[in-house]
Amino acid sequence: MSRKKYDANLPRNLTYRKASKSFFWRNPLTDKEFPLGQIARRDA
């Protein structure tokens, strides 16, 4: 299983999923993910 590289333009705990076209924020302490929804990249 290979992991995708992180997007260099985003912080490591913020991911963009193309399938749902939305951003997710991961809490670095608990590793829980929270959906941010379909927001602009500059707002993320």
Secondary structure, 3 states (H helix, E strand, C coil): CCCCCCCCCCCCCEEEECCCCEEEEECCCCCCEEEEECCCCCCC
